[in-house]
């Protein structure tokens, strides 16, 4: 089983604190507000939002995602070090994969700007080999979600202060 890993960095024109509050702590609410064309709903199945929390994510048909429903588990939500990590499992697309693990680290770049360092691990099921274009498609969808949340936070400067 070969794990495919990707790494991306992007600058967010808001403070690290606001980015983390919106895009990690309250991501389950913000993503639906900011990207209703991609994410239809996020429902907490178990937990209080911290590590161990389980959420069911429902994507729109227009999103281009091969999975309409997926399960997300919060692994790390570290407000002191601004680290958020979750594991995505289940859903239609997960016939071929065991999980996708996404970790985001937010680092300050001054008072009103930060950088998000995102690493993604795709863990295929035994005997499955990923095509690079499949991984790129998933990463594009994920980046579209984060871009929409970033745009929402920029357009709403009083949100998550």
N, C-alpha and C positions, 0 to 999 in steps of 0.2 A: 504494500500500500504506500503510494507516494503522496506525501502531503504537499500541496501547492501553497506557497506563501507569497503574499504581495505586501508592499509597503508604500504608503502615500503620505505626503505632507501637504497641508494647505493652510494658508493664512486666513484668519477670521478677523474682520475689522471691528471686533468688540472685545471687551475685557475677558480674560480667562475665567473669571468668576461667573459672569453672565453666560458665557458659552457653556460652561460646565453645568450650571443650574438648568438651563434650557435643554441642552443637547445630551445630557446624561441623567441628571436627577429627575427631570420632568419630561424626558423624551417621549414617553408613552402618550402624553397629551399634546406636546408641541408638534410632533411629526404629523399627527392627523390634522391639526390646524394649518400647518405650513405646507403640507403636500397631500391634500385630499385627492389629487389626481393619481397618486401612487398608493397611499395607505388609506384604506377605508376605515379601519378601526384597530385599536389595541386594547385588549381586555386583560386585566390582571386575574389570573386563575388562582394564584397562591402567593402569599407573602405581602410584605409592607413596602416594597420598592427596593430594598437592599439586597445583598447577596442571598441567593436562593429563591428570589422571586421568579415566578413563572408567568409569562404573558403569551397570549394568543394574538398573533398579528394577521390581519386580513388585508391582503393587497387588492387593488382594483384590477379588473380585467385589462384595463387600458395601461396598466403599469408595465406590461411586457414580462412580468415575472412568471415563471413556469409554475410556481407554487402560489395558490390563491390564499392558503392558510398555512402559517408556520408557527412553531413554538420557539420562544426566546427565553433563556434563563440568564438572569443577572449573576455574574460570577464575582465581579469586583465593582464596588462603587465607593471610591476612596476620595472624599472631599478634601482631605488634607493635602494629598499629592496630585489631585485632579486627574485621576485614572478611572476609566470606565471600561469594563470588559464584559462581554456577553457571548453566549453560545446559542446558535440557531440550529434547531433540529426539526424533524417532522415536516409534513406537507408533501405536496406532489413532487417537488424537485428532489426531495430527500430519498427517493427510491435509489439514487445513485450515490448519495453521500451519507456519511455518518453525522457530520456536523460542519458548521462554519463558525470559527471563533474570531471575534472582532475585538481588538483592544485599541482604545483611544487615550492618548496622553495629551493634555492641554498644557502648553508652556507659555508664560507671559512674554510678550514682545512690547513692553511699555505699558502705559496706563490703559489704552483703549484698543489693544490689538493682541492677538495670541496666535500660536501655531498649533494645529492639531496634527499629531503624529499617529497615523492609523495603520495597524498591522492586521492582516487577515490571513487565517489559516483554513484551507479547504481540506477536510479529511474525507476522502472517498471510501466507499465500502470496498471490501475485498474484491479484487479482480477488475475494478473500475479505473479507467484512466480518463482524466479530465482533458477536454480540449481547451486550449488557451482562450479561444473566443468565448467559451461558456463562462470562464472565470472573469474575463474582461466585461462581459455583459452584466454579470452580477455586481461587479465593482462599479460599473457605470450607474446602475440603479441605486446602489448605496450612496454614491457621490451625489446623485440627483436629490436624494432625501436630505443629505447634509447641506447641500447648497440651498435647498428650499428653506430649511430651518435657519440657516445663516441669514438669508434674505429677510425672513420674518423678523428676526431679532434686530437687524439693522433698521427695518421699517417701523419697528415698535420699540423705541429706545427706553421706554419705561417698563418693558416686560423683563422679568427676572432680575430686577435690581436689588 
